[in-house]
Amino acid sequence: MVRAMVKISDNARGPNDADGAKGAKGERIAKVMARAGLCSRREAERWIAAGRVSVDGKVLETPAVTVTDASIVLVDGRPLPGKQAARLWRYHKPSGLVTTHRDPEGRATVFERLPRELPRVLSVGRLDLNSEGLLLLTNDGGLARRLELPATGWTRRYRVRVHGQVDEARLAGLARGITVSGVRYGPIKAAPEATAKSGGANAWLSVALTEGRNREIRRVMEHLGLAVNRLIRTAYGPFQLGNLPRGQVAEIKGKAMKEQLGKVLID
């Protein structure tokens, strides 16, 4: 069996220390696991806490461990897969799927519906059960985390169908940010779609934001007296949903990915 060779740096502190030694070569174990495409860094930390990860035969108790290419890292007794080049895909998520690998309620998940030929992938952020549209997928957990961060500055764009009386002045006011039930949301650009036809009490809105918190649009619209009955993400940063059919996946090839991501790919 081929083992992933990743040795704890001689200059790093032991697995039970809170901090690794400054200047130690290598990477934190959670980052190594994410780069191997096993999970996100946050999930890696949970796996470590659950005693599922060992380094050089010692079960880790903390993620505050720096490793390099000389050590033996095992997850659930199995070696890490070899480090792969970062890859990125566009996926047209249908409504009715949960963006998780396993759902305790037994609902259908995004990852159950992906083509079998895809490697193990993670989502960049999430779309909730009843939302649809563009979902980015990657085999690199570290890249997924960087693309999710508000600091990246990427705008998420949506088409949102709402039921209720639209007040354009209140929509425009969202550009200053808004507090809903004690939660402060950053600036949101929202306006009625100029070319969209409204059906009865329904109206289509164009919405853009950079934070993308859980159910942010739905909660903000509800605060304005509007019920969201359809939500479609059309863009995530420079990547567009375009004409990608519902349920289909399209890889963003290396050259285009590098051109669009720029420094985001540089660790």
N, C-alpha and C positions, 0 to 999 in steps of 0.2 A: 504494500500500500504506500503510495507516495505521500509524504508528509510535508506540510508547509513549514519551512525552516525560518523561524522568526525568533531570535534570541533576545532575552531581556538584556538591555545594555548594562555593562559592568558599572556604568556611572549612575544608573537609575536606582532609586530606592526600591525597597522590597514591595511586594504586592499589598502589604497591609499599611503602607505609609500613605498619607493623604496626598502628598505631592511628589512627582518625579523630580529627580535632580535636574537643576538648570544646566543646560548645555548638553544633556544626554542626547546621543544620536538616536534616530528612529522615530516611531510614531506611537501615539496612544493606542492601546489595544482596541478600543471601541472604533477608532478611525480605521484601523486595519481591517476589522470585521466588516465595516461598512463598505470599504473599497473592494472587498472580495465579493460584494453583492449579496451577502447573507441577510442583511437587515440594515435598518437605520442606526445611527449612533445611539439614539435614545433606546431603541430596542436592545442593542448590544449591552448597554448598561443594565437593563433589566435581566438579560440572560446571565450576565456575570453575577448579579445579586442572587440569582436562583441557583448558582453553583454549576452552571452548564459549561463553563469555559475553564480550561487549564492551560498553563504555560510551563513548558519543561517539566511536566508531570505534577505540577502543583495547581490545585484548584484555586482560582482567583476569588477574592472576597471584595475587591474594589476595582473599578475601572481605571484608577489612577496608577496605571502601569505603562511604562514605555517599552516597546519591543522593536527589534530590528530583524533583518533578514536571516539571522542565524538561529532563531528560537523555534521550538516546536509548539504550535498553537493548535489545540483541539477544541472543537465545539461539539458537545454531546458525544465525545469520544471519536469524532471524525476530524480529519485535517481540513484546514481551510482550502477552498478551491484556489487555483492560481490567480494572481492579479490579472484582471482583464482591462482592456482599453475601455474608457467610458463611452457608453452608447446612449442614444436618446431616441424616443419614439413619440409620435402623436397618436392619441387614441380618442375616438369619438365615443364617449361614454353614453350609453342609453340611460334613461330614467329607470328606476327600480332596482339598481345595483348598488351595493354597499362598497365603498372604497376601503376594503380591508382584506387581509389574507384569510382570516377566519372570523365568522360572525357567530357570537354565542346564541343569537336568536334563530340561527339556521337560515337566514336570508341569503339570496344569491349574491355573490361578490363579483367585483370587477375581474379579479385574478382567476376565477373559475372559468370565465368566458373568453379569456385571451387565447390566441392561437397557440397550439402546443409547441410549435417550433421556436417560440420566444424563450430566451434564457430566463432565469429568475429575475424579476424586475420589481422595482419599488415605484410608488407614485410620487410625483412632485406635488405636495399638498393633497387636498382631497376635494371631491364633489360629494355632497350629501345624497341620500337615497333618491330623492325626487328631482335632483338637478342633473343636467345633461351637458354634453358638449366636450370641449377640449380638455383632456387630461394628459399631462406629460408623464412618460414612464422612462425609467433609467435603470441600468444594471449597477450603478455606482451610488451607494448610500451617501457618500460624502458630497457628491454633486447634487443629489436630491435636496440635501439639507441646505446647501448654499443657495439653490434656486428658490427655496421657500422663504428665505429670510427677507423681511421688509427692506433691509439695508441694500439688497440687490437693486431695489428701485424699479422693479418690473411692474408694469401696469397689467391688471387682469381686466378684461373687457367682457361684458355680458349683454345679452338681450333678455329683458325681463318683462313678462306679461303680468300685469296687475289688475285686480278687480277693485273698483272704488273710484272716488272722485280725485283726480290728479290735480294737485296744486303746484303749478310750475314754480312759483316763488319759493315754496318750501323745499322743492327739489333742488333749486339753485342754492339754497342755504346750506345744503349738505357739503358744499365745497369748503365750508369752514370747519367741518367736523361736527359730531353730535354725540351727546351722552344719552344712552338708553339703559334704563334700569341700573344706573350706577356704572355702566361700562362706557368708556370713552372710545369712540371710533374716529379714525383719522378722516381726512378729506375724501369725499366721494363726489364724483362728477355724474350727475343724473339728469336726464332730460327726455321728453317724449321723442320718439323716433319720427322724423319729419315725413318719411315715406311709408310708414307702417299704417295699415288700416285697423282701426279699432272695431271690435265686435261687441256691440251692446255696451255694457259697463266695463268691458276690458280695454286696456290700453297697453301698448308696447313701449318700453323705456329702454334707452341706451344707458348703461351704467359702467363706470370705470373706477377702479380703486387699486391701491397698492398693498394694503395690509392683508386682506382676504381672511379675516377671522371666521371661526366656525359660525355658519348661518348668519353672517353679518348682514347680507342684503335683505334676507327675509325679516330679520328683527328690526332693521331700520325702517323698512317699508311698512311693517305692521305699526310701528310707532307713528308713522304718518297717516295711518288709517287705510293702508292699502294691503290687500292680501295677494301674495305672490302665488300664481297658479301655474307658472312655467318659468324656468330659469335655464338659460343656455349660455355656457361660457364659449365665447368666440375667439378669444386670444389670451395668451399667457406670455407677456413680454413680447419678443419679436416673432413668436410662433403663432400661426393662425390655424383655426379649425378648417377654413376653406371648404372645399367640396368633399372632404373625407366622409364616406358613408357611415351611418350609424353602426357602431359595433366593430368598425374596422381599425386596423393599426397600420401606420406608415412610419418607417424609420427615417430620421433626420440624418442624412449621411455625414461622414466625417468633415468634409470641406465646409458644407453649409453650417454644421454645428459649430465649428471653430470660428467661422465668420460671425455668427450670431452671438456666441457666448463670449468671445474675446477673453478678457482677463478672468472671467468666472471659472474657466477651466484651469487656471493657474492657481495652485494651492498656495 
